[in-house]
Structure formats: structure tokens, C-alpha cells
Amino acid sequence: MTVDPAPRRWRDDQGEHIDVRGLPPPQPLVAILRLVHEQGEGDVAVIVHHDRDPLPLYPELAEIGWAASRMPSDASVVLLRLERAT
């Protein structure tokens, strides 16, 4: 039995980071949405480090009032900033 790795999480002045690179689907989606729901009513941004564009994530975020925008990054990572939609 293999144990899948957990996403790495940390916080800095940009917001709450989650690194889901290398996780098999649907683990990245589940981990990202769990972290977004943990943010409660605060204005903390969630910074996602992903190895591909998470297309299924965008409609899920829209449904709960969040939006994603791409951040500059090198070609090996998709970097997204998730914030409450205004």
C-alpha cells in the first residue's frame, strides 16, 4: 500500500500557500478547496503552486465566490492567486 504525499503548506506576506505539484487527481482540487474553505471570512489570498492549469478548479471557485488569477512564474510551475471575487 502506497501513501500519497500531502500538499505542502506555508504562510508568508503574500498569503496562504499550498503546493500540490506531483499529487494525482483529484487530490490537488480537494486540497485547494479545503484550504479555501478554511479561510473563513478573512481577506487572506491563497497562492497555489501547481504543475498544470487546474481547469476543473475555476467553476468550483466561482460557485463559492472566489476567483483565480495567474501569477508570473517559470515554465515548471503554474502559480495562481485565489481571492474572494469582488
PLY file of the C-alpha trace (Angstrom):
ply
format ascii 1.0
element vertex 86
property float x
property float y
property float z
element edge 85
property int vertex1
property int vertex2
end_header
0.00 0.00 0.00
1.44 3.38 -1.01
0.67 6.57 0.82
0.17 9.62 -1.37
2.16 12.69 -0.33
0.34 15.52 1.39
0.35 19.01 -0.10
2.94 21.34 1.41
1.50 24.46 3.07
3.02 27.66 4.47
2.13 31.29 5.05
4.01 34.48 4.17
3.20 38.11 3.33
1.57 37.06 0.01
-0.94 34.79 1.73
-1.52 31.13 2.48
0.47 28.91 0.09
-0.32 25.36 -0.98
1.97 23.28 -3.19
0.05 20.46 -4.88
2.66 19.61 -7.53
3.05 15.90 -8.07
-0.25 14.92 -6.46
-2.57 12.70 -8.53
-6.07 13.93 -9.39
-8.38 14.71 -7.63
-6.11 15.38 -4.64
-4.97 18.86 -5.78
-8.56 20.04 -6.31
-9.71 18.65 -2.97
-6.74 20.13 -1.06
-7.11 23.57 -2.66
-10.85 23.77 -1.98
-10.34 22.60 1.60
-7.81 25.37 2.17
-10.09 27.99 0.59
-12.95 26.93 2.87
-10.61 27.16 5.90
-10.05 30.85 5.17
-13.44 31.75 6.58
-14.40 35.41 6.23
-10.85 36.83 6.17
-9.20 38.53 3.22
-6.24 36.16 3.02
-5.21 35.20 -0.50
-4.42 31.58 -1.32
-1.37 31.04 -3.51
-1.45 27.73 -5.41
1.70 26.06 -6.74
0.57 23.55 -9.38
2.24 21.60 -12.18
-0.65 22.12 -14.62
-3.55 24.50 -15.24
-6.31 23.22 -12.90
-9.27 23.73 -15.25
-11.85 21.94 -13.03
-10.95 24.31 -10.17
-12.25 27.51 -11.79
-16.01 26.71 -11.84
-15.75 25.33 -8.29
-14.19 28.62 -7.12
-16.82 30.71 -8.94
-19.58 28.74 -7.22
-18.26 29.70 -3.77
-17.44 33.33 -4.63
-13.70 33.06 -5.30
-11.63 33.89 -8.38
-8.21 32.84 -9.65
-5.57 34.86 -11.47
-2.27 33.66 -12.92
0.92 34.97 -11.34
4.27 35.22 -13.10
6.32 32.05 -12.73
8.81 29.92 -14.57
7.65 27.25 -17.02
7.84 24.43 -14.46
5.02 25.73 -12.25
1.55 27.22 -12.62
1.22 29.85 -9.92
-2.30 31.05 -9.07
-3.58 33.69 -6.68
-7.03 32.86 -5.32
-9.08 35.64 -3.76
-12.67 36.37 -2.93
-14.46 37.68 -6.02
-15.49 41.30 -5.80
0 1
1 2
2 3
3 4
4 5
5 6
6 7
7 8
8 9
9 10
10 11
11 12
12 13
13 14
14 15
15 16
16 17
17 18
18 19
19 20
20 21
21 22
22 23
23 24
24 25
25 26
26 27
27 28
28 29
29 30
30 31
31 32
32 33
33 34
34 35
35 36
36 37
37 38
38 39
39 40
40 41
41 42
42 43
43 44
44 45
45 46
46 47
47 48
48 49
49 50
50 51
51 52
52 53
53 54
54 55
55 56
56 57
57 58
58 59
59 60
60 61
61 62
62 63
63 64
64 65
65 66
66 67
67 68
68 69
69 70
70 71
71 72
72 73
73 74
74 75
75 76
76 77
77 78
78 79
79 80
80 81
81 82
82 83
83 84
84 85
